[in-house]
C-alpha cells in the first residue's frame, strides 16, 4: 500500500554547508546530482566530486532509533505526524544557557535545528539526512545547536563517522512523550505578535496540516483525518514476521477490524518496524477508536503468543497482507 509523506513537510532546503563531497571535512559543497560540480571541472556533480560523496555515505542503519525511549513514537513523528514536539532530556544535563531541548517534527525553512533567542534548542526530525544513520546525523546537529549563538539556525551536514549518536546523548530512562499540535504555532514563542511574514507562513503550514491525534490508550497509534476517509496508523515494536503472522490469524478470524466499517488495509515498514494501517469511516473520530484499539491490542497479544502453524485461511490472509506491504526506509 503506497503511502505519501505528510503534506506539511516543507520543501527541503538544499544542503550548502557541512555536507561535503570528501566527507565532513572536505571543501567541495554538495549540490544537485545533475548540476555542475562546484569545483569548476565542467562535469555534472554526480560524475565528479559526487562520486566521492556517494562512497562517503555511512552504512545504512535500518533501526536508527533502536535503544531510544519511545522508538515507535520516534518513527511516527518522523514519518506520520505533521506537527508535534517532545521535550528531550540529555544524559549530561543541559549546558549552561540552554533552558530546554525540544524535538519538533518540522521547523521553519526546513532547518535541521534552531537555537532560539532565549537559548533554547529546537531539533527538526523530518529533514533529509546526508548519511545512512539518521541517529548520528541528528546527534551531530543537536551538538552544534547546543553551542551555537542564540538566534542561529543550524545548517545540515554529514556527521563525522566517529561522532556520537542520539543514543549516546539522550537519557534512555527519561520519558518520551509526544505532544501533537493542531498547527505550527510552536515555531514562534509569541505567534499573536508575529510579523506579517511569519503569520503568513504559519497560515500556509497550518492549512496544509492533516488533523492528527495520538491515541491515549495504546502506544504509538495515530488517528488522522482526510477528506474521503480517516485512518489509524499504528507503529508496532514486534518482530515483523511474528507480527504479520499474528495479524493474519486475526484477519482470517474476522477479528482484525476496529469496529463497524473499519478495515485493516495493509502495512508498511519504516526504520525497522512495521506499521499496520486501518481505513476508518469519515465519521469515526479519535475518541471513537480508543476503546476498539485497546480491545484489538488484547486480541493481538493473544495472537502473538500463539506458535501454532498457520492454517490455510491464515496463510491466504498473510499473503494478502504481505502483498500490500511497502518499505519507506
Buried (B, 14 or more C-beta within 10 A) or exposed (E): EEBEEBEBBBEEBEBEEBBBBEBBEBEBBBBEEEEBBBBEEEEBBBEBBBEBBEEBBBEEBEBBBBBBBBBBBBBBBBBBBBBBBBBBBBEEEBEEEBEBBBBBBBBBEBBBBBBBEEBBBBBBBBBEBBBBBBBBBBBBBBBBBBEBEEEBBBBBBBBBBEBBBBBEBBBEEBEBEBEBBEBBBBBBEEBEEBEEEBBEBBEEBBEBBBBBBBBEEBBBBBBBBEEEBBBBBBBBBBEBEBBBBBBBBBBBBEBBBBBEEBBBEBBBBBBBBBBBBBBBEEEBBBEBBBEBBBBBBEBBEEBBEEEEEBEEEBBBBBEBBBEBBEEBB
